[in-house]
Amino acid sequence: MAVQVAVSGPHDCTDDDRRNAYEVGRLLAGRGAVVICGGYSGVMAAVAAGARSADGTVVGILSGDDAVGANPDLSVVIPTGTGDARNSIIVNSGDAVVVVGGSWGTLSELALAMRRGRVPVVQLGGWTILDEHGEPVPGVRRATSPEEALALTGLWD
């Protein structure tokens, strides 16, 4: 069975986030991983485009009950009709979770992945989450590049 990596990020993203997501998708597809994402715009569209540029498979877990607004680079479209609850489906589907950029929805996916506790969670860009002592929250692996993000998943050691 192929490795599955969930990639999360905001639909309103920065140019850096878009470039990083594209490269993460391209690199994941190059390693034969299936990319799972939210299926719409922004980081989701960029990671899908990157994966498809390398002939990868991209699964879009949509919040709506139909495929309206789905990104055209998706290989598989799964309309859930669950709204933001679909975030749990996304992160629970990955052997690792890579978070690119930051938004409230992205933060919820990061939190759900950390609560799951069974897979590596890697953050590339976005918000820095601090504990009560002003230190980065332990457990989230911080990457500075798409290449480092894949390395920090530990999936190809």
PyMOL CGO cylinders between C-alpha atoms (Angstrom):
from pymol import cmd
from pymol.cgo import CYLINDER

trace = [
    CYLINDER, 0.00, 0.00, 0.00, 1.24, 3.51, -0.81, 0.3, 1, 1, 1, 1, 1, 1,
    CYLINDER, 1.24, 3.51, -0.81, 2.26, 5.96, 1.89, 0.3, 1, 1, 1, 1, 1, 1,
    CYLINDER, 2.26, 5.96, 1.89, -0.46, 8.58, 2.41, 0.3, 1, 1, 1, 1, 1, 1,
    CYLINDER, -0.46, 8.58, 2.41, 0.46, 12.10, 3.53, 0.3, 1, 1, 1, 1, 1, 1,
    CYLINDER, 0.46, 12.10, 3.53, -2.15, 14.64, 4.59, 0.3, 1, 1, 1, 1, 1, 1,
    CYLINDER, -2.15, 14.64, 4.59, -1.22, 18.20, 3.65, 0.3, 1, 1, 1, 1, 1, 1,
    CYLINDER, -1.22, 18.20, 3.65, -3.15, 21.04, 5.27, 0.3, 1, 1, 1, 1, 1, 1,
    CYLINDER, -3.15, 21.04, 5.27, -3.06, 24.77, 4.77, 0.3, 1, 1, 1, 1, 1, 1,
    CYLINDER, -3.06, 24.77, 4.77, -5.18, 27.88, 4.26, 0.3, 1, 1, 1, 1, 1, 1,
    CYLINDER, -5.18, 27.88, 4.26, -7.21, 28.67, 1.17, 0.3, 1, 1, 1, 1, 1, 1,
    CYLINDER, -7.21, 28.67, 1.17, -6.00, 32.30, 1.50, 0.3, 1, 1, 1, 1, 1, 1,
    CYLINDER, -6.00, 32.30, 1.50, -2.26, 31.72, 1.52, 0.3, 1, 1, 1, 1, 1, 1,
    CYLINDER, -2.26, 31.72, 1.52, 0.92, 33.66, 0.89, 0.3, 1, 1, 1, 1, 1, 1,
    CYLINDER, 0.92, 33.66, 0.89, 3.03, 33.27, -2.23, 0.3, 1, 1, 1, 1, 1, 1,
    CYLINDER, 3.03, 33.27, -2.23, 5.68, 31.50, -0.10, 0.3, 1, 1, 1, 1, 1, 1,
    CYLINDER, 5.68, 31.50, -0.10, 3.07, 29.07, 1.21, 0.3, 1, 1, 1, 1, 1, 1,
    CYLINDER, 3.07, 29.07, 1.21, 1.88, 28.42, -2.34, 0.3, 1, 1, 1, 1, 1, 1,
    CYLINDER, 1.88, 28.42, -2.34, 5.42, 27.73, -3.58, 0.3, 1, 1, 1, 1, 1, 1,
    CYLINDER, 5.42, 27.73, -3.58, 6.20, 25.51, -0.58, 0.3, 1, 1, 1, 1, 1, 1,
    CYLINDER, 6.20, 25.51, -0.58, 2.97, 23.54, -0.97, 0.3, 1, 1, 1, 1, 1, 1,
    CYLINDER, 2.97, 23.54, -0.97, 3.59, 23.00, -4.68, 0.3, 1, 1, 1, 1, 1, 1,
    CYLINDER, 3.59, 23.00, -4.68, 7.06, 21.67, -3.96, 0.3, 1, 1, 1, 1, 1, 1,
    CYLINDER, 7.06, 21.67, -3.96, 5.84, 19.46, -1.10, 0.3, 1, 1, 1, 1, 1, 1,
    CYLINDER, 5.84, 19.46, -1.10, 3.27, 17.94, -3.47, 0.3, 1, 1, 1, 1, 1, 1,
    CYLINDER, 3.27, 17.94, -3.47, 5.85, 17.43, -6.22, 0.3, 1, 1, 1, 1, 1, 1,
    CYLINDER, 5.85, 17.43, -6.22, 8.30, 15.80, -3.83, 0.3, 1, 1, 1, 1, 1, 1,
    CYLINDER, 8.30, 15.80, -3.83, 5.66, 13.55, -2.26, 0.3, 1, 1, 1, 1, 1, 1,
    CYLINDER, 5.66, 13.55, -2.26, 4.49, 12.34, -5.67, 0.3, 1, 1, 1, 1, 1, 1,
    CYLINDER, 4.49, 12.34, -5.67, 8.11, 11.72, -6.65, 0.3, 1, 1, 1, 1, 1, 1,
    CYLINDER, 8.11, 11.72, -6.65, 8.35, 9.34, -3.68, 0.3, 1, 1, 1, 1, 1, 1,
    CYLINDER, 8.35, 9.34, -3.68, 5.16, 7.56, -4.64, 0.3, 1, 1, 1, 1, 1, 1,
    CYLINDER, 5.16, 7.56, -4.64, 3.06, 8.97, -1.80, 0.3, 1, 1, 1, 1, 1, 1,
    CYLINDER, 3.06, 8.97, -1.80, -0.65, 9.65, -2.13, 0.3, 1, 1, 1, 1, 1, 1,
    CYLINDER, -0.65, 9.65, -2.13, -1.43, 13.25, -1.18, 0.3, 1, 1, 1, 1, 1, 1,
    CYLINDER, -1.43, 13.25, -1.18, -4.59, 13.93, 0.82, 0.3, 1, 1, 1, 1, 1, 1,
    CYLINDER, -4.59, 13.93, 0.82, -5.85, 17.49, 1.13, 0.3, 1, 1, 1, 1, 1, 1,
    CYLINDER, -5.85, 17.49, 1.13, -8.97, 19.61, 1.54, 0.3, 1, 1, 1, 1, 1, 1,
    CYLINDER, -8.97, 19.61, 1.54, -9.45, 19.82, -2.21, 0.3, 1, 1, 1, 1, 1, 1,
    CYLINDER, -9.45, 19.82, -2.21, -10.16, 23.49, -2.78, 0.3, 1, 1, 1, 1, 1, 1,
    CYLINDER, -10.16, 23.49, -2.78, -7.95, 26.59, -3.33, 0.3, 1, 1, 1, 1, 1, 1,
    CYLINDER, -7.95, 26.59, -3.33, -4.77, 28.04, -1.84, 0.3, 1, 1, 1, 1, 1, 1,
    CYLINDER, -4.77, 28.04, -1.84, -2.37, 25.56, -0.25, 0.3, 1, 1, 1, 1, 1, 1,
    CYLINDER, -2.37, 25.56, -0.25, -4.73, 22.72, -1.20, 0.3, 1, 1, 1, 1, 1, 1,
    CYLINDER, -4.73, 22.72, -1.20, -4.63, 23.69, -4.89, 0.3, 1, 1, 1, 1, 1, 1,
    CYLINDER, -4.63, 23.69, -4.89, -0.87, 24.21, -4.84, 0.3, 1, 1, 1, 1, 1, 1,
    CYLINDER, -0.87, 24.21, -4.84, -0.08, 20.83, -3.27, 0.3, 1, 1, 1, 1, 1, 1,
    CYLINDER, -0.08, 20.83, -3.27, -2.46, 19.16, -5.74, 0.3, 1, 1, 1, 1, 1, 1,
    CYLINDER, -2.46, 19.16, -5.74, -0.83, 20.90, -8.70, 0.3, 1, 1, 1, 1, 1, 1,
    CYLINDER, -0.83, 20.90, -8.70, 2.64, 19.95, -7.47, 0.3, 1, 1, 1, 1, 1, 1,
    CYLINDER, 2.64, 19.95, -7.47, 1.71, 16.32, -7.03, 0.3, 1, 1, 1, 1, 1, 1,
    CYLINDER, 1.71, 16.32, -7.03, -0.05, 16.11, -10.40, 0.3, 1, 1, 1, 1, 1, 1,
    CYLINDER, -0.05, 16.11, -10.40, 3.00, 17.72, -12.10, 0.3, 1, 1, 1, 1, 1, 1,
    CYLINDER, 3.00, 17.72, -12.10, 4.91, 14.59, -11.02, 0.3, 1, 1, 1, 1, 1, 1,
    CYLINDER, 4.91, 14.59, -11.02, 2.07, 12.22, -12.05, 0.3, 1, 1, 1, 1, 1, 1,
    CYLINDER, 2.07, 12.22, -12.05, 1.01, 11.75, -8.43, 0.3, 1, 1, 1, 1, 1, 1,
    CYLINDER, 1.01, 11.75, -8.43, -2.32, 10.81, -6.92, 0.3, 1, 1, 1, 1, 1, 1,
    CYLINDER, -2.32, 10.81, -6.92, -4.21, 13.50, -4.98, 0.3, 1, 1, 1, 1, 1, 1,
    CYLINDER, -4.21, 13.50, -4.98, -7.33, 12.85, -2.91, 0.3, 1, 1, 1, 1, 1, 1,
    CYLINDER, -7.33, 12.85, -2.91, -9.50, 15.85, -2.06, 0.3, 1, 1, 1, 1, 1, 1,
    CYLINDER, -9.50, 15.85, -2.06, -11.67, 15.52, 1.05, 0.3, 1, 1, 1, 1, 1, 1,
    CYLINDER, -11.67, 15.52, 1.05, -14.32, 18.20, 0.44, 0.3, 1, 1, 1, 1, 1, 1,
    CYLINDER, -14.32, 18.20, 0.44, -16.40, 19.92, 3.09, 0.3, 1, 1, 1, 1, 1, 1,
    CYLINDER, -16.40, 19.92, 3.09, -19.47, 20.19, 0.85, 0.3, 1, 1, 1, 1, 1, 1,
    CYLINDER, -19.47, 20.19, 0.85, -21.89, 17.51, -0.27, 0.3, 1, 1, 1, 1, 1, 1,
    CYLINDER, -21.89, 17.51, -0.27, -20.92, 17.82, -3.94, 0.3, 1, 1, 1, 1, 1, 1,
    CYLINDER, -20.92, 17.82, -3.94, -17.84, 18.51, -6.05, 0.3, 1, 1, 1, 1, 1, 1,
    CYLINDER, -17.84, 18.51, -6.05, -18.60, 22.20, -6.64, 0.3, 1, 1, 1, 1, 1, 1,
    CYLINDER, -18.60, 22.20, -6.64, -15.39, 24.21, -6.29, 0.3, 1, 1, 1, 1, 1, 1,
    CYLINDER, -15.39, 24.21, -6.29, -13.13, 21.16, -6.24, 0.3, 1, 1, 1, 1, 1, 1,
    CYLINDER, -13.13, 21.16, -6.24, -9.64, 21.74, -7.56, 0.3, 1, 1, 1, 1, 1, 1,
    CYLINDER, -9.64, 21.74, -7.56, -9.16, 20.37, -11.10, 0.3, 1, 1, 1, 1, 1, 1,
    CYLINDER, -9.16, 20.37, -11.10, -5.80, 18.75, -10.15, 0.3, 1, 1, 1, 1, 1, 1,
    CYLINDER, -5.80, 18.75, -10.15, -7.47, 16.23, -7.84, 0.3, 1, 1, 1, 1, 1, 1,
    CYLINDER, -7.47, 16.23, -7.84, -7.35, 12.57, -8.85, 0.3, 1, 1, 1, 1, 1, 1,
    CYLINDER, -7.35, 12.57, -8.85, -10.11, 11.57, -6.45, 0.3, 1, 1, 1, 1, 1, 1,
    CYLINDER, -10.11, 11.57, -6.45, -12.86, 13.82, -5.06, 0.3, 1, 1, 1, 1, 1, 1,
    CYLINDER, -12.86, 13.82, -5.06, -14.69, 12.84, -1.88, 0.3, 1, 1, 1, 1, 1, 1,
    CYLINDER, -14.69, 12.84, -1.88, -17.56, 15.20, -0.99, 0.3, 1, 1, 1, 1, 1, 1,
    CYLINDER, -17.56, 15.20, -0.99, -18.33, 14.63, 2.70, 0.3, 1, 1, 1, 1, 1, 1,
    CYLINDER, -18.33, 14.63, 2.70, -21.08, 17.14, 3.49, 0.3, 1, 1, 1, 1, 1, 1,
    CYLINDER, -21.08, 17.14, 3.49, -19.46, 17.45, 6.92, 0.3, 1, 1, 1, 1, 1, 1,
    CYLINDER, -19.46, 17.45, 6.92, -18.20, 21.05, 6.80, 0.3, 1, 1, 1, 1, 1, 1,
    CYLINDER, -18.20, 21.05, 6.80, -15.14, 21.64, 8.96, 0.3, 1, 1, 1, 1, 1, 1,
    CYLINDER, -15.14, 21.64, 8.96, -15.51, 18.18, 10.52, 0.3, 1, 1, 1, 1, 1, 1,
    CYLINDER, -15.51, 18.18, 10.52, -13.84, 16.95, 7.34, 0.3, 1, 1, 1, 1, 1, 1,
    CYLINDER, -13.84, 16.95, 7.34, -10.55, 18.24, 8.89, 0.3, 1, 1, 1, 1, 1, 1,
    CYLINDER, -10.55, 18.24, 8.89, -10.56, 15.17, 11.12, 0.3, 1, 1, 1, 1, 1, 1,
    CYLINDER, -10.56, 15.17, 11.12, -10.98, 12.90, 8.10, 0.3, 1, 1, 1, 1, 1, 1,
    CYLINDER, -10.98, 12.90, 8.10, -8.05, 14.57, 6.35, 0.3, 1, 1, 1, 1, 1, 1,
    CYLINDER, -8.05, 14.57, 6.35, -5.57, 14.24, 9.22, 0.3, 1, 1, 1, 1, 1, 1,
    CYLINDER, -5.57, 14.24, 9.22, -6.73, 10.74, 10.16, 0.3, 1, 1, 1, 1, 1, 1,
    CYLINDER, -6.73, 10.74, 10.16, -6.07, 9.56, 6.61, 0.3, 1, 1, 1, 1, 1, 1,
    CYLINDER, -6.07, 9.56, 6.61, -2.35, 10.34, 6.63, 0.3, 1, 1, 1, 1, 1, 1,
    CYLINDER, -2.35, 10.34, 6.63, 0.69, 8.35, 7.70, 0.3, 1, 1, 1, 1, 1, 1,
    CYLINDER, 0.69, 8.35, 7.70, 2.07, 11.83, 8.41, 0.3, 1, 1, 1, 1, 1, 1,
    CYLINDER, 2.07, 11.83, 8.41, 0.61, 15.35, 8.39, 0.3, 1, 1, 1, 1, 1, 1,
    CYLINDER, 0.61, 15.35, 8.39, 2.38, 18.32, 6.80, 0.3, 1, 1, 1, 1, 1, 1,
    CYLINDER, 2.38, 18.32, 6.80, 0.95, 21.74, 7.62, 0.3, 1, 1, 1, 1, 1, 1,
    CYLINDER, 0.95, 21.74, 7.62, 1.91, 24.59, 5.27, 0.3, 1, 1, 1, 1, 1, 1,
    CYLINDER, 1.91, 24.59, 5.27, 1.08, 28.14, 6.36, 0.3, 1, 1, 1, 1, 1, 1,
    CYLINDER, 1.08, 28.14, 6.36, -1.40, 29.21, 8.97, 0.3, 1, 1, 1, 1, 1, 1,
    CYLINDER, -1.40, 29.21, 8.97, -5.09, 29.98, 9.46, 0.3, 1, 1, 1, 1, 1, 1,
    CYLINDER, -5.09, 29.98, 9.46, -7.77, 29.01, 11.98, 0.3, 1, 1, 1, 1, 1, 1,
    CYLINDER, -7.77, 29.01, 11.98, -8.78, 25.98, 9.92, 0.3, 1, 1, 1, 1, 1, 1,
    CYLINDER, -8.78, 25.98, 9.92, -5.16, 24.95, 9.51, 0.3, 1, 1, 1, 1, 1, 1,
    CYLINDER, -5.16, 24.95, 9.51, -4.63, 25.32, 13.25, 0.3, 1, 1, 1, 1, 1, 1,
    CYLINDER, -4.63, 25.32, 13.25, -7.60, 23.01, 13.86, 0.3, 1, 1, 1, 1, 1, 1,
    CYLINDER, -7.60, 23.01, 13.86, -6.05, 20.39, 11.57, 0.3, 1, 1, 1, 1, 1, 1,
    CYLINDER, -6.05, 20.39, 11.57, -2.70, 20.69, 13.32, 0.3, 1, 1, 1, 1, 1, 1,
    CYLINDER, -2.70, 20.69, 13.32, -4.40, 20.31, 16.72, 0.3, 1, 1, 1, 1, 1, 1,
    CYLINDER, -4.40, 20.31, 16.72, -6.42, 17.29, 15.55, 0.3, 1, 1, 1, 1, 1, 1,
    CYLINDER, -6.42, 17.29, 15.55, -3.27, 15.66, 14.19, 0.3, 1, 1, 1, 1, 1, 1,
    CYLINDER, -3.27, 15.66, 14.19, -1.38, 16.29, 17.44, 0.3, 1, 1, 1, 1, 1, 1,
    CYLINDER, -1.38, 16.29, 17.44, -4.26, 14.88, 19.50, 0.3, 1, 1, 1, 1, 1, 1,
    CYLINDER, -4.26, 14.88, 19.50, -4.22, 11.81, 17.30, 0.3, 1, 1, 1, 1, 1, 1,
    CYLINDER, -4.22, 11.81, 17.30, -0.65, 11.30, 18.50, 0.3, 1, 1, 1, 1, 1, 1,
    CYLINDER, -0.65, 11.30, 18.50, 0.19, 8.42, 16.21, 0.3, 1, 1, 1, 1, 1, 1,
    CYLINDER, 0.19, 8.42, 16.21, 1.80, 10.15, 13.26, 0.3, 1, 1, 1, 1, 1, 1,
    CYLINDER, 1.80, 10.15, 13.26, 4.49, 12.78, 12.73, 0.3, 1, 1, 1, 1, 1, 1,
    CYLINDER, 4.49, 12.78, 12.73, 3.19, 16.33, 12.37, 0.3, 1, 1, 1, 1, 1, 1,
    CYLINDER, 3.19, 16.33, 12.37, 5.44, 18.71, 10.44, 0.3, 1, 1, 1, 1, 1, 1,
    CYLINDER, 5.44, 18.71, 10.44, 4.87, 22.45, 10.12, 0.3, 1, 1, 1, 1, 1, 1,
    CYLINDER, 4.87, 22.45, 10.12, 6.33, 24.52, 7.29, 0.3, 1, 1, 1, 1, 1, 1,
    CYLINDER, 6.33, 24.52, 7.29, 5.78, 28.25, 7.75, 0.3, 1, 1, 1, 1, 1, 1,
    CYLINDER, 5.78, 28.25, 7.75, 2.67, 29.61, 9.38, 0.3, 1, 1, 1, 1, 1, 1,
    CYLINDER, 2.67, 29.61, 9.38, 2.00, 30.36, 13.00, 0.3, 1, 1, 1, 1, 1, 1,
    CYLINDER, 2.00, 30.36, 13.00, 4.33, 29.47, 15.84, 0.3, 1, 1, 1, 1, 1, 1,
    CYLINDER, 4.33, 29.47, 15.84, 2.34, 27.96, 18.68, 0.3, 1, 1, 1, 1, 1, 1,
    CYLINDER, 2.34, 27.96, 18.68, 3.85, 28.71, 22.09, 0.3, 1, 1, 1, 1, 1, 1,
    CYLINDER, 3.85, 28.71, 22.09, 3.27, 27.09, 25.48, 0.3, 1, 1, 1, 1, 1, 1,
    CYLINDER, 3.27, 27.09, 25.48, 2.68, 28.95, 28.76, 0.3, 1, 1, 1, 1, 1, 1,
    CYLINDER, 2.68, 28.95, 28.76, 6.46, 29.61, 29.05, 0.3, 1, 1, 1, 1, 1, 1,
    CYLINDER, 6.46, 29.61, 29.05, 6.71, 31.18, 25.60, 0.3, 1, 1, 1, 1, 1, 1,
    CYLINDER, 6.71, 31.18, 25.60, 8.42, 28.11, 24.14, 0.3, 1, 1, 1, 1, 1, 1,
    CYLINDER, 8.42, 28.11, 24.14, 7.31, 26.33, 20.95, 0.3, 1, 1, 1, 1, 1, 1,
    CYLINDER, 7.31, 26.33, 20.95, 4.78, 23.60, 21.73, 0.3, 1, 1, 1, 1, 1, 1,
    CYLINDER, 4.78, 23.60, 21.73, 6.62, 20.27, 21.85, 0.3, 1, 1, 1, 1, 1, 1,
    CYLINDER, 6.62, 20.27, 21.85, 5.83, 17.57, 19.33, 0.3, 1, 1, 1, 1, 1, 1,
    CYLINDER, 5.83, 17.57, 19.33, 5.35, 19.69, 16.22, 0.3, 1, 1, 1, 1, 1, 1,
    CYLINDER, 5.35, 19.69, 16.22, 8.36, 19.27, 13.95, 0.3, 1, 1, 1, 1, 1, 1,
    CYLINDER, 8.36, 19.27, 13.95, 9.30, 22.63, 12.38, 0.3, 1, 1, 1, 1, 1, 1,
    CYLINDER, 9.30, 22.63, 12.38, 10.72, 22.60, 8.85, 0.3, 1, 1, 1, 1, 1, 1,
    CYLINDER, 10.72, 22.60, 8.85, 12.33, 25.43, 6.93, 0.3, 1, 1, 1, 1, 1, 1,
    CYLINDER, 12.33, 25.43, 6.93, 11.98, 23.92, 3.44, 0.3, 1, 1, 1, 1, 1, 1,
    CYLINDER, 11.98, 23.92, 3.44, 9.83, 21.40, 1.58, 0.3, 1, 1, 1, 1, 1, 1,
    CYLINDER, 9.83, 21.40, 1.58, 12.76, 18.96, 1.49, 0.3, 1, 1, 1, 1, 1, 1,
    CYLINDER, 12.76, 18.96, 1.49, 13.21, 19.21, 5.26, 0.3, 1, 1, 1, 1, 1, 1,
    CYLINDER, 13.21, 19.21, 5.26, 9.45, 18.79, 5.77, 0.3, 1, 1, 1, 1, 1, 1,
    CYLINDER, 9.45, 18.79, 5.77, 9.54, 15.42, 3.99, 0.3, 1, 1, 1, 1, 1, 1,
    CYLINDER, 9.54, 15.42, 3.99, 12.66, 14.38, 5.89, 0.3, 1, 1, 1, 1, 1, 1,
    CYLINDER, 12.66, 14.38, 5.89, 11.02, 15.26, 9.22, 0.3, 1, 1, 1, 1, 1, 1,
    CYLINDER, 11.02, 15.26, 9.22, 8.09, 12.93, 8.51, 0.3, 1, 1, 1, 1, 1, 1,
    CYLINDER, 8.09, 12.93, 8.51, 10.53, 10.05, 8.94, 0.3, 1, 1, 1, 1, 1, 1,
    CYLINDER, 10.53, 10.05, 8.94, 8.58, 8.04, 6.38, 0.3, 1, 1, 1, 1, 1, 1,
    CYLINDER, 8.58, 8.04, 6.38, 11.54, 7.39, 4.11, 0.3, 1, 1, 1, 1, 1, 1,
    CYLINDER, 11.54, 7.39, 4.11, 14.29, 6.70, 6.66, 0.3, 1, 1, 1, 1, 1, 1,
]
cmd.load_cgo(trace, "trace")
